[in-house]
Amino acid sequence: MSSINLPPGFRFHPNDEELIVHFLYRKAARLPCHPDIIPDIELYRYDPWELNGKALEGENQWYFFSHRTQNPATANGYWKPIGVDDTITSGSRTVGMKKSLIFYVGESPFGIKTNWVMHEFHLLDCATSSKSSKKRGKPKTVSKDWILCRVHERDSGSQSSFCDEGTELSCLDEVFLSLDDDLDEISLPN
């Protein structure tokens, strides 16, 4: 993906409402978006660490459009939903939903949790037409197949745990701990 030609000091850092209203809705309704900077990516073809250079980067977060899928697996892992979906509002109107997911390396359900987090933004069924298109007499059809994704890697130093087991371990920590268990079974020569 080529870099965005913005003046110095400008950053791509939209909030959740802006992602839904100004980007996802326009994409799903096949309306032009200026500038057209968020690429389309087949989400589950790539592991999160492969997004650099393919997705739009803004302040250590990657943004891209993708199609909804029921199988959130990649070649090396899978995305697992966490918590409940959050509603996104614009004014007093609910315009979309945000789903949070964590990337696990390995096969489901036995993968190892990573620091990679994704927020999937979805449109609501009630957002099928815009006020401006109704004024012209033609309701605008919106595809519910599109999602907008924001992916980032949490800082391992300030990582919060989603487990009830206390402090969360990195993938490397888990490997070293499993090696330590194996060392107890090995007899060393005198």
C-alpha positions as CSV (number, residue, x, y, z in Angstrom):
1,M,0.0,0.0,0.0
2,S,1.4,3.4,-0.9
3,S,1.8,6.0,1.7
4,I,-0.9,8.7,2.1
5,N,0.0,12.2,0.8
6,L,-1.1,14.3,3.8
7,P,0.4,17.5,5.0
8,P,2.8,17.3,8.0
9,G,1.0,17.0,11.3
10,F,-2.1,15.3,9.9
11,R,-2.8,11.7,11.1
12,F,-5.4,9.1,10.4
13,H,-7.0,8.6,13.8
14,P,-10.8,8.3,13.4
15,N,-13.1,7.5,16.3
16,D,-15.6,4.6,16.1
17,E,-18.5,6.8,14.9
18,E,-16.4,8.3,12.1
19,L,-15.3,4.8,11.0
20,I,-19.0,3.7,10.7
21,V,-20.5,6.9,9.3
22,H,-17.8,8.3,7.0
23,F,-16.1,5.1,5.9
24,L,-18.0,1.9,6.3
25,Y,-21.5,3.3,5.4
26,R,-20.1,4.9,2.3
27,K,-18.3,1.7,1.3
28,A,-21.3,-0.5,1.9
29,A,-23.6,2.0,0.0
30,R,-21.1,2.1,-2.9
31,L,-20.7,5.9,-2.4
32,P,-17.4,7.6,-3.2
33,C,-15.1,8.3,-0.3
34,H,-12.6,11.1,-0.6
35,P,-9.9,10.4,-0.1
36,D,-10.3,6.7,-0.8
37,I,-7.5,5.5,1.5
38,I,-8.7,2.4,3.3
39,P,-7.9,-0.8,1.2
40,D,-10.0,-3.9,0.7
41,I,-8.2,-7.0,2.2
42,E,-9.3,-10.6,2.6
43,L,-8.9,-10.5,6.3
44,Y,-8.4,-14.2,6.9
45,R,-5.7,-14.6,4.3
46,Y,-3.3,-12.7,6.5
47,D,-2.0,-13.0,10.1
48,P,-2.0,-9.7,11.9
49,W,1.7,-9.2,11.7
50,E,1.5,-9.4,7.9
51,L,-0.8,-6.3,7.6
52,N,2.0,-3.8,7.5
53,G,2.2,-2.5,3.9
54,K,-1.2,-4.0,3.0
55,A,-3.6,-2.1,5.2
56,L,-3.7,1.6,6.0
57,E,-1.6,2.4,9.0
58,G,-2.5,5.2,11.4
59,E,-0.7,5.5,14.8
60,N,0.3,1.8,15.0
61,Q,-3.1,0.6,14.0
62,W,-4.1,-0.9,10.7
63,Y,-7.4,-0.2,9.0
64,F,-9.0,-2.1,6.1
65,F,-12.3,-3.2,4.6
66,S,-13.2,-6.9,4.4
67,H,-16.2,-9.1,3.8
68,R,-17.9,-10.9,6.7
69,T,-17.0,-14.5,7.2
70,Q,-18.0,-17.3,9.5
71,N,-14.5,-18.9,9.7
72,P,-12.1,-16.4,11.3
73,A,-9.0,-18.6,10.8
74,T,-5.7,-17.8,9.1
75,A,-2.9,-20.0,8.1
76,N,-1.3,-19.7,11.6
77,G,-4.2,-19.0,13.9
78,Y,-7.7,-17.6,14.5
79,W,-9.5,-14.6,15.8
80,K,-11.7,-15.3,18.9
81,P,-14.4,-12.8,19.9
82,I,-14.3,-11.4,23.4
83,G,-16.9,-9.7,25.5
84,V,-20.2,-8.3,24.1
85,D,-20.5,-6.2,21.0
86,D,-20.6,-2.4,21.6
87,T,-23.2,-0.1,20.0
88,I,-21.9,2.8,18.0
89,T,-24.1,5.9,18.0
90,S,-24.2,9.1,15.9
91,G,-26.2,11.7,17.7
92,S,-29.1,9.8,19.2
93,R,-29.2,7.1,16.5
94,T,-27.4,3.8,16.7
95,V,-25.5,3.3,13.5
96,G,-23.4,0.2,14.0
97,M,-21.7,-2.3,16.2
98,K,-18.1,-3.0,17.3
99,K,-17.0,-6.5,17.9
100,S,-13.6,-7.1,19.7
101,L,-11.5,-10.1,18.9
102,I,-8.1,-11.5,20.1
103,F,-5.7,-13.4,17.8
104,Y,-4.6,-16.9,18.9
105,V,-1.7,-18.8,17.3
106,G,-2.5,-22.5,16.7
107,E,-5.7,-24.4,16.1
108,S,-9.0,-23.6,17.8
109,P,-9.7,-24.0,20.6
110,F,-6.2,-24.8,21.8
111,G,-4.3,-21.8,20.5
112,I,-2.0,-19.5,22.4
113,K,-3.3,-16.0,23.0
114,T,-1.3,-13.1,21.5
115,N,-1.3,-9.4,22.0
116,W,-3.1,-8.7,18.7
117,V,-6.5,-7.1,19.0
118,M,-9.1,-6.4,16.3
119,H,-12.2,-4.3,16.3
120,E,-14.7,-5.3,13.6
121,F,-17.2,-2.6,12.7
122,H,-20.6,-3.6,11.3
123,L,-23.6,-1.7,10.1
124,L,-27.0,-2.2,11.6
125,D,-30.0,-3.4,9.5
126,C,-31.7,-0.1,10.1
127,A,-29.0,1.8,8.3
128,T,-30.2,0.8,4.9
129,S,-30.8,4.2,3.4
130,S,-29.5,7.7,3.9
131,K,-31.7,10.8,4.3
132,S,-30.1,12.5,1.3
133,S,-30.9,9.6,-1.0
134,K,-34.5,9.5,0.2
135,K,-34.9,13.1,-0.7
136,R,-34.0,12.3,-4.3
137,G,-36.6,9.6,-4.4
138,K,-34.3,6.6,-4.6
139,P,-33.5,4.7,-1.4
140,K,-29.8,3.7,-1.3
141,T,-29.1,0.0,-1.0
142,V,-26.4,-0.9,1.5
143,S,-24.5,-4.2,1.5
144,K,-24.3,-5.8,5.0
145,D,-21.4,-8.0,3.8
146,W,-18.8,-5.3,4.4
147,I,-16.9,-4.8,7.7
148,L,-14.3,-2.3,8.6
149,C,-11.4,-3.6,10.7
150,R,-9.0,-1.9,13.0
151,V,-6.1,-4.1,14.2
152,H,-3.3,-3.2,16.7
153,E,-0.9,-5.0,18.9
154,R,-1.2,-4.2,22.6
155,D,1.9,-3.2,24.4
156,S,3.1,-6.3,26.3
157,G,4.3,-4.1,29.1
158,S,0.8,-2.8,29.9
159,Q,-1.1,-5.9,28.9
160,S,-4.3,-6.6,30.7
161,S,-5.5,-10.1,31.3
162,F,-8.8,-11.4,29.8
163,C,-8.4,-14.5,32.0
164,D,-9.2,-15.1,35.6
165,E,-5.9,-16.9,36.1
166,G,-3.9,-13.7,37.0
167,T,-1.1,-12.3,34.9
168,E,-1.2,-13.2,31.2
169,L,1.9,-14.7,29.6
170,S,3.3,-13.9,26.2
171,C,3.7,-16.7,23.6
172,L,7.5,-16.8,24.4
173,D,6.9,-17.1,28.1
174,E,4.6,-20.0,27.6
175,V,7.2,-21.8,25.5
176,F,9.9,-21.3,28.1
177,L,7.6,-22.5,30.9
178,S,6.7,-25.6,28.9
179,L,10.5,-26.3,28.4
180,D,11.0,-25.9,32.2
181,D,8.5,-28.6,32.8
182,D,10.4,-30.9,30.5
183,L,13.7,-30.3,32.3
184,D,12.3,-31.9,35.5
185,E,12.1,-35.2,33.7
186,I,15.6,-35.1,32.3
187,S,18.4,-36.8,34.3
188,L,21.7,-34.9,34.0
189,P,25.0,-36.9,34.1
190,N,27.2,-36.4,37.2
